[in-house]
């Protein structure tokens, strides 16, 4: 029996929203994602704070999250939803 299904493993990376670093300790990744960074995360972004008529751009932190996802795919020579052969 030849293998018809050759699923591809994909690694999806996302970053959480940029917030003040002191508040980022409690930031969680989306459901199903694993947090790659810890503590306050990475200080590589800016968030905006509106005060009356001004908008301030302040340095902030965010976390990196990852999730492994399996994408269904047929092996070479097979096609369709059921991976039919020739």
C-alpha positions as CSV (number, residue, x, y, z in Angstrom):
1,X,0.0,0.0,0.0
2,X,1.6,3.3,-1.2
3,X,1.2,6.3,1.1
4,X,-1.3,8.7,-0.4
5,X,-1.3,11.4,2.3
6,X,1.9,13.4,2.8
7,X,0.8,16.2,5.3
8,X,3.1,19.2,5.6
9,X,4.0,20.4,9.1
10,X,4.0,24.2,9.4
11,X,5.2,26.3,12.2
12,X,3.1,29.4,12.7
13,X,4.7,32.3,14.6
14,X,2.8,35.2,15.9
15,X,3.6,38.2,18.2
16,X,1.3,39.5,20.9
17,X,0.1,43.1,20.9
18,X,2.7,45.7,22.0
19,X,2.0,46.9,25.6
20,X,4.0,48.6,28.3
21,X,6.7,46.1,29.4
22,X,5.6,46.1,33.0
23,X,2.1,44.9,31.9
24,X,3.5,42.3,29.5
25,X,4.4,39.7,32.2
26,X,0.8,38.6,32.3
27,X,0.2,38.5,28.5
28,X,-0.9,35.2,27.2
29,X,-0.5,33.7,23.8
30,X,-3.7,32.9,21.7
31,X,-5.3,29.6,22.5
32,X,-3.3,26.7,21.2
33,X,0.0,28.7,20.9
34,X,3.1,28.2,23.0
35,X,5.0,31.2,24.4
36,X,8.6,31.3,23.2
37,X,9.6,34.3,25.3
38,X,9.3,34.8,29.0
39,X,9.3,37.6,31.5
40,X,8.5,40.9,29.9
41,X,9.1,39.5,26.4
42,X,11.0,41.4,23.7
43,X,11.3,45.1,23.8
44,X,11.1,45.6,20.0
45,X,7.9,47.6,19.5
46,X,6.1,50.8,20.2
47,X,2.6,51.4,21.5
48,X,0.5,54.6,21.4
49,X,-0.9,56.5,24.3
50,X,-3.5,59.2,23.6
51,X,-3.5,62.1,26.1
52,X,-6.0,64.8,25.3
53,X,-4.9,66.2,21.9
54,X,-1.6,64.4,21.7
55,X,-0.6,60.8,20.8
56,X,2.6,59.6,22.4
57,X,4.6,56.7,20.9
58,X,6.3,54.8,23.7
59,X,8.6,51.8,23.7
60,X,6.9,48.6,24.7
61,X,7.2,44.8,24.8
62,X,5.5,41.8,23.2
63,X,5.8,38.0,23.3
64,X,6.5,35.5,20.5
65,X,4.2,32.6,20.2
66,X,4.3,29.5,18.1
67,X,2.0,26.7,17.0
68,X,2.6,23.6,15.0
69,X,0.0,23.0,12.3
70,X,-0.4,20.1,10.0
71,X,-1.6,21.0,6.5
72,X,-3.2,18.1,4.7
73,X,-1.5,17.3,1.4
74,X,-1.5,14.5,-1.1
75,X,1.7,12.7,-1.9
76,X,3.1,13.1,-5.4
77,X,0.9,11.4,-8.1
78,X,-2.3,11.7,-5.9
79,X,-4.9,14.4,-5.9
80,X,-8.3,15.5,-4.7
81,X,-9.9,15.5,-1.2
82,X,-9.4,11.7,-0.9
83,X,-5.9,11.6,-2.5
84,X,-7.0,9.4,-5.4
85,X,-4.3,7.8,-7.6
86,X,-4.1,7.5,-11.3
